[in-house]
């Protein structure tokens, strides 16, 4: 669903809206979720340099922030899960790529984590689909992408183990 000019103005008139729409990435006329995920790679490149405990804390803070800003956007726009709200993609992708903080890999692994996250986010296997349908507000917006990110991270770890076993 494309936002009208008033809805865009509403998002961009408040700091919570800026964060919720991924600093404008969610306003992309084509594939806003993918645009948000792509932009999320930039801060992740800095986040991956944190020690694992600080990285985990940053993910918790980003998730909690996301619940708040996404809830604000849902209420302001009066839409259950606005497509322009992509902070959930940021956090979901960061969760998907979390194993790469422990086992640094090159761009093919980053691309693989990105693709796995997008696949799980779009396909919505259980419990991603459950969270998408049953949990409302900011928590619901965030939770389905968090589950998709965890699925992607688990597959990424499994693939890393397979590659290591055959190397």
C-alpha positions in Angstrom: 0.0 0.0 0.0 1.4 3.3 -1.1 1.1 6.2 1.4 -0.6 9.4 0.3 1.1 12.8 0.7 -0.5 13.4 4.2 0.7 10.1 5.5 4.2 10.7 4.2 4.2 14.1 5.9 3.0 12.5 9.1 5.9 10.0 9.1 8.5 12.6 8.2 7.3 15.2 10.7 8.3 13.2 13.8 11.6 11.6 14.8 9.8 8.3 15.5 8.5 8.4 11.9 11.9 8.9 10.5 13.3 5.9 12.4 10.2 3.8 11.6 10.5 4.4 7.9 14.2 3.6 8.0 15.3 7.2 7.4 13.3 7.3 4.2 14.1 3.9 2.8 10.5 2.7 3.5 9.2 5.4 1.2 10.7 3.7 -1.8 8.0 3.3 -4.5 9.4 -0.2 -5.3 10.0 -3.0 -2.7 10.3 -0.8 0.4 11.1 -3.8 2.6 14.1 -4.7 0.4 15.1 -1.0 0.3 15.0 -0.9 4.1 17.0 -4.2 4.3 19.6 -2.8 1.9 20.0 0.4 3.9 20.2 -1.6 7.1 23.5 -3.1 5.8 25.3 0.3 6.3 24.8 0.5 10.1 25.4 -3.2 10.4 28.9 -2.8 9.0 29.6 -0.6 12.0 27.6 -2.8 14.5 29.6 -5.9 13.5 32.7 -4.3 14.8 31.3 -4.3 18.4 32.3 -7.1 20.8 29.6 -9.8 20.8 28.1 -8.7 24.1 27.8 -5.1 23.0 26.4 -6.3 19.6 23.7 -8.3 21.4 22.9 -5.3 23.6 22.6 -3.1 20.6 20.1 -5.6 19.0 18.0 -5.6 22.2 18.0 -1.7 22.2 17.2 -1.6 18.5 14.3 -4.0 19.0 12.9 -2.1 21.9 13.2 1.2 20.1 11.5 -0.5 17.1 8.5 -1.5 19.2 8.1 2.1 20.2 8.6 3.8 16.9 6.6 1.2 14.9 3.7 1.5 17.4 3.8 5.2 16.9 3.7 4.8 13.1 0.8 2.3 13.3 -1.2 4.6 15.4 -0.3 7.7 13.4 -1.1 6.2 10.1 -4.0 4.0 11.3 -2.6 1.0 9.3 -1.9 -2.3 11.0 1.6 -2.9 9.4 2.4 -0.1 7.0 4.8 -1.1 4.2 6.7 2.1 4.7 7.6 1.1 8.2 10.9 -0.8 7.7 12.7 -0.5 11.0 11.6 -4.1 11.5 13.7 -5.0 8.4 16.7 -3.3 9.9 16.5 -5.3 13.1 15.5 -8.5 11.3 18.5 -8.3 9.0 20.8 -7.5 11.9 19.6 -10.6 13.7 20.1 -12.6 10.5 23.7 -11.4 10.2 24.5 -11.8 13.9 26.4 -15.1 13.4 28.9 -13.1 11.2 29.9 -11.2 14.3 31.2 -14.4 15.8 32.5 -15.9 12.6 33.5 -13.1 10.3 32.9 -13.9 6.7 33.2 -12.0 3.5 30.6 -10.4 1.2 29.2 -13.7 -0.1 28.1 -14.6 3.5 26.6 -11.2 4.0 24.7 -11.5 0.7 23.6 -15.0 1.7 22.3 -13.7 5.1 20.5 -10.9 3.3 18.8 -13.2 0.9 17.9 -15.7 3.6 16.3 -12.9 5.7 14.3 -11.6 2.7 13.1 -15.2 1.8 11.9 -15.9 5.4 10.4 -12.4 5.7 8.4 -12.9 2.5 7.5 -16.6 2.8 6.6 -16.2 6.5 6.9 -19.8 7.8 5.5 -20.4 11.3 6.0 -18.6 13.7 6.7 -15.7 11.4 3.2 -15.9 10.0 1.7 -16.3 13.4 3.3 -13.1 14.7 2.3 -11.3 11.5 -1.4 -12.3 12.0 -1.9 -12.4 15.8 0.3 -9.8 17.4 -0.7 -6.2 16.8 0.9 -2.8 17.2 4.6 -2.1 17.3 5.4 -5.5 18.9 3.6 -7.3 16.0 5.4 -5.2 13.4 8.8 -6.1 15.0 8.2 -9.7 16.0 7.6 -11.3 12.7 10.8 -9.8 11.2 12.7 -10.8 14.3 11.5 -14.4 13.8 12.5 -14.2 10.1 15.9 -12.9 11.2 16.4 -15.8 13.7 15.5 -18.4 11.0 17.9 -16.8 8.6 20.7 -16.8 11.2 20.1 -20.5 12.0 20.3 -21.4 8.3 23.4 -19.2 8.0 25.1 -21.1 10.9 24.1 -24.4 9.4 25.6 -23.4 6.1 28.8 -22.3 7.8 29.1 -25.6 9.6 28.6 -27.5 6.3 31.2 -25.5 4.6 33.6 -25.9 7.5 32.9 -29.7 7.6 33.8 -30.1 3.9 36.7 -27.6 3.9 
